[in-house]
Amino acid sequence: LDPRQRLLLEVSWEALEDAGIAPDSLAGSKTGVFIAVINNEYGGNIFDYPELVDAYTATGNAESIPANRLSYVMDLRGPSLTLDTACSGSLVAMHFACQSLRRGESELALVGGVNLILNVDSALFFSRAGALSPDGRCKTFDASANGIVRSDGVGMIVLKPLSKAIADNDRVYAVI
């Protein structure tokens, strides 16, 4: 199983608990899952060892599965979408989640993104392309910006319509 899927399961549970929602209470609900992924390095590595490949290797490493894994494990019945749009992935996932909530396809949405750097191949590419910041510092939108800084990361938020959050007396961190 791709460790990105494990991390998404963990942070989804934590995000729901932070929202005051018991994850098992969502079984059968119209909860949508919108996940951004990039760089499936684990899947590429695992197929280098044929003795480790079994009947579950494909679903454990397919790029299409992370959102579906969450939907399956939690028995969620809303839209379930994994996407890779490179650096914009989490924003695009948020866009689709908001659309789904507005259209009534979802009553609640889990939105997240995950990236793990597990080998040097991609770093080598970015280095040779001159894209990496030589000082290792990210200075987004700054005149002194001089490249990207790559990192591992995973994040998850819970979205619902504001009127529903207010009616449910939820703690609201932000409004889109």
Residue, then its C-alpha position, 0 to 999 in steps of 0.5 A: l500500500d502506497p504510504r500516501q494512502r495510509l497518510l490520507l486515511e490518518v489525516s482524514w480521521e484527524a480532520l473529522e475529529d477536529a471538526g467534531i464528527a465521528p468518522d464512523s457516523l458518516a457511513g452511507s452519507k453523501t460525503g465527497v472526497f477530493i484528493a490531490v496527488i503527485n509523484n507516485e514514487y512508491g509504486g515505481n519502486i515496488f515494481d522493481y521487486p517482483e517478489l513483492v507484487d501481489a493481487y493488491t499491488a495495483t490498487g495499493n499503488a494506482e494513482s486513481i485510488p487514494a480518494n476511493r480508498l477513503s470513500y471505501v474505508m469510511d463507506l462514503r457515498g459522495p463523489s470520490l476524485t483523485l487528481d494530479t494537476a501538479c502544483s495546483g492540485s489541492l486548489v483544484a481539489m478544493h474547487f471541485a469540492c466546492q462545486s459538489l457542495r453547491r450542486g448538492e452532490s455532497e453534503l460534506a467534503l473531505v479535501g486534501g493533498v499528499n506528496l512524498i519524495l521517496n527517491v532522488d529521480s525527481a530531485l535530479f530532474f528539477s536540479r538539472a532543469g534549474a528549478l530548485s532554489p539554490d539557497g533552499r528557501c521558498k520565497t513565493f511571490d517575492a522579488s528575491a524568489n529563485g526557485i522551488v523548494r520540494s517537500d513531503g506533506v499531507g493535509m486534509i480539511v472538512l468542508k460543508p456549506l456555511s449555513k449547515a455549519i452554523a446550524d450545526n454550531d460548528r467551529v468555523y475556521a475559514v469561509i470560501 
